[in-house]
Amino acid sequence: MARLSALRSSDPREDALDSIEVPAAVVCARCGKPDCPGCDSLDETTLPSGVISIVPWERPGTSAWSRLWLTARAATRSAASFFQSLPPGSHTSAFSFSLIAEFYAVVSWAVFISLLVALPLHDIAWLMLKNPAGRAMLARLWVVGTVGFTVVLVVGHAIYGVALDKGARRTGARSRFSQALRFGLYASGWDLLTSPLGLLVSLIAEGPRATIHLLTASMGLPRRAATAFLRGIYHLEGPPLAQARNYGTTVAIILSITGAIVVLVSLVFAALGF
C-alpha cells in the first residue's frame, strides 16, 4: 500500500515527464557534456521552456514499481505531452519497460478471463484441476498464452514505432528511428494501465472517478499519441502527418493480427498436447 500511496500523492502534471532545469545553452540535452561537438537539436529533446525531459522509468533513485506505474500513467493520461517531447535514450530501458508492462497486462487478463470461465463452470474447472492431465493442459495453455501474447504485444509496439518512422520518412521528414522505437515500446504503458491490473491499481490508489476517467481517456489514445509524437519529434502537420500516422497504424495492425493468429493456433496445439 505504501507503493500505491506514492502513486496517489504524485502530481498528475508531473506524470508526463520528470524534468530537470538545465540552461539549454550550457550543456548538451542529449549527452550532458558542456563541450559537446553537436548532438541532436535541443528543440527535439527539450520542452519549450528549455527543460530537459526524462522518462520516469529511466530516472534513478526510485523503486521499479513506482517508475513502472508513473511511466504507464504518463504514456496514457498525458500521452500528448509525454510523446511530443520523448527524448532519445536507451533502447534497453525502453525494451525492459515494454516487456514488464506487457507481461503484467497479459497475466492480469489471463487471470480475469480464467475467473470468468471458471466461476460459472466451477465443477468442470475443479475436475480439471484434480486430474493430472487437466492440470498439464492448463499449464501449457498458461505458458503458451502468456509468453506468446507478451511477445506479440512487445514486438507489435516496436513495429508500430518503426513503422511511424518509415511513414514520416516517406513524407520527406528526417529519420528519428531511435525515438520512434522508444515511442512504440513506451506505448506499452497503454496496455498495462487499461488492463485488469491497471484498473485495479487505479481504483485502489485513486478511486472510481479516476478509473472511469482513465477508461474514457483511453479511447482514441493511439491516434492522439502518434499525432503528438509526429508533430513534436518530426515536426509534421496536416496531410503529411496523417499519411505517416496511417502508414504506421496499418503496418502495426496487420502484423499484430498475424502474430495473434499464430498464438491462437499455438494455444490449440497446446490444448491438444502437441
N, C-alpha and C positions, 0 to 999 in steps of 0.2 A: 504493500500500500504506500510505502514511502516513495517508491518509484512513480506510482500513479500521482501522488500529490505533487511531485516535481513537475509533472506534465500539466497539472491543473493550475499551478501557480505561474506558468510561463505566459508572457505577453504575446497574444496572437500576432501582433505586428512584428515580433522578433522571430516568428517561426520561419518565415521565408528565408532569411539569410542572416546568420550571425555576422556582425560587422566589426571591423577594426579600423579606427580612424587613422589613416596614414596620408600625409601630404602627397598627392599624386606626382608632384614634381621632384620628390626626394628619393623614392625607391621605385623599383620596377614592380608593377602589380602582379606579375607572373612569377618571377624568381626571387623577388625581395631584395635584390642587390642594388646598392646605390650607384655602382659603376657598370650597370648592365649595358652591353653594347646595343641592345634593342630586341625586346621580345614582342609579343602581340601588343597592339594598341591598347592604351589604358581604357579607351571607350568601350572595349569589349570585355573587360574584366572588372570594371568598377561600376558602381551606381552613379547616377547623375551628380550626386554630391561629392564624388571623388572617394567615397568609402569603398574599401575593398571587400568583396563578397566572399564568404566562406560557407561551404555546405556544412550543416550541423554534424553530419556523420563523420566529417573529416576534422572536427575540432577536438583536440586532445583535452584531457582533464575531466571528462565526464564519463559516466558508465555507458557501455554499449547499448543497453536497453533504452536509456533516455535519448541517446543520439539517434537510435533507430526510429523511435516514435516521433521525435522532433522533426526529423527529415521527412518522414512519411506525411506528417501533418503539413509541413511546408509545401511539399510537392502536390498536395491535394487541396488544402484550404486556401493556400496563397500561391496557386500554380503560376499565375501570370508574373508576379514579382520574383518568384523563385527561378523560373526558367528563362526569363528575359535577360538575366544577368548571370547565368550559370557560368562559373569560371572554368578555365582549363584546370586539369589536375590529374590525379592518379586514376588510371583505368582499373587498377586492382581494388582500390577502395570502393569505386562505384560498382564493380562486379560483386564484391563481398556483400554490399548493401542489398543489391538486387537478389542475390542468392538467398540470403537470410529472410528478406521480406517475402519473397515468393514461397519459400518453404513454409513459413508460418501461415501464410494465407492459404496455401493448398491444404496443409494439415488441418487447419480450422474448418475449411469447407468439407474435408473428408469426415471429420468428427460430426459436423452438423448433418450431413447427408446420411451418415450411418445411423444417427439417432432418429432421423425422420423415417428411415426404413425399418429400424429395429423395434421402435415403440409400438406401432400397430401390428407388427408381426413378431411379437416377443417370444412366442412359443417356438416358432421356426428358428429365430435367432439363437435361442437358448440351446436347441438341439444341435445347431451347427457348432456352437462353442464347446459343447460336450463331446462332439465327435472329432477325433484327431484329423481325419481327412477334411472336415469342415473348417477346423482351425487353420490347417495348412493352406486351404484355398483362400480364406480371408486374409491370411498373412501375405500371400502372393499378390492379392488384389491391392492391399495397402501399399506394399513396397513398389509395385509397378505403377500404381496410380499416383502416389505422392512424388516419387522420383521423376516419373515421366512428365507429369504436368508442370512440376517445378522447372525442369529443363526447358520444356516448350515455352513457358512464360518468360524465363530469363532470356533465352535466345530470341524469342519474339520481340521483346522490348529492345534488345540490342539492334536487331534488324530494323526496327521502326526508326531508331535514331539514325542509323547509317543510311536508310532509305530517304529520310528527310534531307540529309546532306547531299545525296545524289540528286534529289529533286531540286534543291536550291542551286546546285551547280548547273543543272540543265537550264536554269533561267539566267545564267551568267554570273551568279554570285561566287565569291571566293570560298573554297572548301574550308570547313571547320569540322573535320572528321572527329577530332578528339572530343570536342564539346558535344557533337551530335551523338556520339556513342555514349557519353556520360548522361546526356539527356534521356536517351532510351532506358539506360539502366536505373537511373534515379526515378524515372517514371514508374518503376515497380512499386513505389510508395502508394500509388493509387490502389493497387490490388490489396495491399496489406490493410490500409485504413478502411476500405469498404468490404473487407472480409468479415465473417462472423467474429473473429478475434478482435479485429479493429473496432467493430461496432460495440463489442462488449467493453473494451477498454475505454472507448469514448463515453459509453453510458455510465460506467463507474466513476471515471475521472471528471466528467464534465456535465453529466446529467442528460435527460431525454431531449431537452430542447436542442442542445448542441449536436446530439446524434441525428436528430431529424434534419437539422441544417446541413450536416455532413452528407446525408443522402441526397438532398436537393443540390448541393454544391457539386456532387459527383456527376450530375447529368451534363453531358457535353464537355466533360473535363479534358479528354484528349485533344479535342479541337481547340479549346482555349489555350491549353499549354503549348501545343505546336505553333499556334499563331503567335503567342508571346515570344517563344524561342526564335522563330524565324524572323520576327521583327527586331528583337533585341540583339541577336548574335549575327544574323546575316543581313540585317537592315533591309528586309524585303517589305513591300507594301502592295496592296491591290492584287491584280491578276497574277503577277509572279509569285507572290506569297501563297495564293490559293492553289496555283499549279504545283508548287513544291510540297505543300501540305497534302494535297490529294494524291500525289505520287507516293509519298511516304506511307500514307494510310492504306492505299491499295496494296502495295507490296507487303506490308506487315499483316494485313488481314488474310491475304492469300496464303502466305507461308505459315501463319499461325493456325489457320484452319487445317492445312495439310498436316502440321505437327499434331494437332488434336486428334485427327483421324487415326494417325499412326498409334497414338497412345491408347485410344479406344479399342483398336484392333488388338493391341498387346494385352489389354485387360481381358478380352475374350479368350485369348490363348492362355492367359494366366488362370482364368476360371476353369478352363478345360484341363489344366495340368500340363500343358506343353512347355 
